[in-house]
Amino acid sequence: MSGVVVTDNAAAGRYEAHVDGRLAGFAEYQLTDALVVFTHTEVDPAFEGQGVGSAIARHALDGLVAAGTRKALPVCPFITGWIQRHPEYLAITYGAAPSRAD
């Protein structure tokens, strides 16, 4: 979805997606020294099916890849499912089996 702006609201412990200045969704997380634990993702019903959740997941996980200091531990069903559909993020997913692709 174009027009989605995702930011890390560290004070609230969540990534937030805004569309035209309106909060469209968020993914809550908790930090440890080694992990970002994704606990809950929610998209406003007015924005469901428009890629808001995917924009949040991609932004958050791309940030983990770029930083290279923590792994993702998804306990939230949405983030878990999203990673399963995007296996390129398995390398930064805590407890994921290593890739067997050569």
C-alpha positions as YAML, in Angstrom:
chain: A
units: angstrom
residues:
- id: 1
  name: MET
  ca: [0.00, 0.00, 0.00]
- id: 2
  name: SER
  ca: [1.45, 3.35, -0.95]
- id: 3
  name: GLY
  ca: [1.11, 6.19, 1.51]
- id: 4
  name: VAL
  ca: [1.77, 4.03, 4.57]
- id: 5
  name: VAL
  ca: [4.34, 5.58, 6.90]
- id: 6
  name: VAL
  ca: [5.78, 3.19, 9.49]
- id: 7
  name: THR
  ca: [7.73, 4.46, 12.48]
- id: 8
  name: ASP
  ca: [9.16, 2.94, 15.63]
- id: 9
  name: ASN
  ca: [7.42, 4.44, 18.66]
- id: 10
  name: ALA
  ca: [10.00, 3.12, 21.12]
- id: 11
  name: ALA
  ca: [8.36, 4.89, 24.07]
- id: 12
  name: ALA
  ca: [5.18, 2.89, 23.47]
- id: 13
  name: GLY
  ca: [7.05, -0.29, 22.49]
- id: 14
  name: ARG
  ca: [5.46, -0.57, 19.08]
- id: 15
  name: TYR
  ca: [5.85, 0.05, 15.39]
- id: 16
  name: GLU
  ca: [3.06, 2.25, 14.10]
- id: 17
  name: ALA
  ca: [1.63, 2.65, 10.61]
- id: 18
  name: HIS
  ca: [-0.05, 5.91, 9.64]
- id: 19
  name: VAL
  ca: [-2.03, 6.65, 6.50]
- id: 20
  name: ASP
  ca: [-2.79, 10.31, 5.82]
- id: 21
  name: GLY
  ca: [-1.85, 11.10, 9.43]
- id: 22
  name: ARG
  ca: [-4.26, 8.54, 10.84]
- id: 23
  name: LEU
  ca: [-3.09, 5.57, 12.92]
- id: 24
  name: ALA
  ca: [-3.85, 2.57, 10.71]
- id: 25
  name: GLY
  ca: [-2.16, -0.20, 12.71]
- id: 26
  name: PHE
  ca: [0.64, -1.21, 15.02]
- id: 27
  name: ALA
  ca: [2.84, -4.11, 16.11]
- id: 28
  name: GLU
  ca: [3.72, -4.20, 19.79]
- id: 29
  name: TYR
  ca: [7.09, -5.53, 20.89]
- id: 30
  name: GLN
  ca: [9.30, -6.09, 23.91]
- id: 31
  name: LEU
  ca: [13.08, -5.83, 23.79]
- id: 32
  name: THR
  ca: [15.71, -8.02, 25.38]
- id: 33
  name: ASP
  ca: [19.45, -7.78, 24.84]
- id: 34
  name: ALA
  ca: [19.24, -10.35, 22.04]
- id: 35
  name: LEU
  ca: [15.61, -10.29, 20.86]
- id: 36
  name: VAL
  ca: [12.70, -8.23, 19.67]
- id: 37
  name: VAL
  ca: [9.65, -10.15, 20.87]
- id: 38
  name: PHE
  ca: [6.63, -9.31, 18.70]
- id: 39
  name: THR
  ca: [3.60, -9.75, 20.97]
- id: 40
  name: HIS
  ca: [0.59, -8.29, 19.15]
- id: 41
  name: THR
  ca: [-0.29, -6.76, 15.80]
- id: 42
  name: GLU
  ca: [-3.48, -4.88, 15.08]
- id: 43
  name: VAL
  ca: [-4.81, -3.11, 11.99]
- id: 44
  name: ASP
  ca: [-7.76, -0.71, 12.12]
- id: 45
  name: PRO
  ca: [-10.69, -2.40, 10.33]
- id: 46
  name: ALA
  ca: [-10.90, 0.57, 7.93]
- id: 47
  name: PHE
  ca: [-7.43, -0.37, 6.64]
- id: 48
  name: GLU
  ca: [-7.62, -4.18, 6.64]
- id: 49
  name: GLY
  ca: [-6.65, -5.89, 3.42]
- id: 50
  name: GLN
  ca: [-4.68, -2.87, 2.21]
- id: 51
  name: GLY
  ca: [-1.16, -4.00, 3.11]
- id: 52
  name: VAL
  ca: [-0.82, -2.06, 6.36]
- id: 53
  name: GLY
  ca: [0.15, -5.11, 8.41]
- id: 54
  name: SER
  ca: [2.67, -6.16, 5.77]
- id: 55
  name: ALA
  ca: [4.19, -2.68, 5.73]
- id: 56
  name: ILE
  ca: [4.64, -2.82, 9.50]
- id: 57
  name: ALA
  ca: [6.18, -6.31, 9.43]
- id: 58
  name: ARG
  ca: [8.55, -5.48, 6.58]
- id: 59
  name: HIS
  ca: [9.68, -2.21, 8.18]
- id: 60
  name: ALA
  ca: [10.30, -3.83, 11.58]
- id: 61
  name: LEU
  ca: [12.14, -6.85, 10.18]
- id: 62
  name: ASP
  ca: [14.18, -4.81, 7.71]
- id: 63
  name: GLY
  ca: [15.28, -2.73, 10.70]
- id: 64
  name: LEU
  ca: [16.45, -5.87, 12.47]
- id: 65
  name: VAL
  ca: [18.38, -6.98, 9.40]
- id: 66
  name: ALA
  ca: [20.04, -3.57, 9.07]
- id: 67
  name: ALA
  ca: [20.98, -3.32, 12.76]
- id: 68
  name: GLY
  ca: [22.20, -6.91, 12.97]
- id: 69
  name: THR
  ca: [22.12, -6.90, 16.78]
- id: 70
  name: ARG
  ca: [18.89, -8.75, 17.64]
- id: 71
  name: LYS
  ca: [16.73, -11.55, 16.33]
- id: 72
  name: ALA
  ca: [12.95, -11.58, 16.00]
- id: 73
  name: LEU
  ca: [10.88, -13.78, 18.28]
- id: 74
  name: PRO
  ca: [7.35, -13.66, 16.89]
- id: 75
  name: VAL
  ca: [4.69, -14.78, 19.36]
- id: 76
  name: CYS
  ca: [2.08, -12.76, 17.52]
- id: 77
  name: PRO
  ca: [0.26, -14.94, 14.94]
- id: 78
  name: PHE
  ca: [0.34, -12.22, 12.29]
- id: 79
  name: ILE
  ca: [4.12, -11.68, 12.42]
- id: 80
  name: THR
  ca: [4.66, -15.46, 12.61]
- id: 81
  name: GLY
  ca: [2.56, -16.03, 9.50]
- id: 82
  name: TRP
  ca: [4.15, -13.13, 7.67]
- id: 83
  name: ILE
  ca: [7.64, -14.52, 8.24]
- id: 84
  name: GLN
  ca: [6.47, -17.95, 7.04]
- id: 85
  name: ARG
  ca: [5.34, -16.32, 3.78]
- id: 86
  name: HIS
  ca: [8.63, -14.38, 3.52]
- id: 87
  name: PRO
  ca: [11.35, -16.94, 4.32]
- id: 88
  name: GLU
  ca: [14.11, -14.43, 3.56]
- id: 89
  name: TYR
  ca: [13.58, -13.28, 7.17]
- id: 90
  name: LEU
  ca: [14.14, -16.73, 8.72]
- id: 91
  name: ALA
  ca: [17.84, -15.93, 9.23]
- id: 92
  name: ILE
  ca: [16.90, -13.27, 11.79]
- id: 93
  name: THR
  ca: [14.12, -15.31, 13.40]
- id: 94
  name: TYR
  ca: [15.00, -16.81, 16.77]
- id: 95
  name: GLY
  ca: [14.66, -20.58, 16.79]
- id: 96
  name: ALA
  ca: [14.12, -20.93, 13.03]
- id: 97
  name: ALA
  ca: [15.81, -23.88, 11.42]
- id: 98
  name: PRO
  ca: [18.83, -22.87, 9.32]
- id: 99
  name: SER
  ca: [18.28, -22.72, 5.59]
- id: 100
  name: ARG
  ca: [19.25, -25.77, 3.60]
- id: 101
  name: ALA
  ca: [19.40, -23.87, 0.32]
- id: 102
  name: ASP
  ca: [22.82, -23.68, -1.29]
...
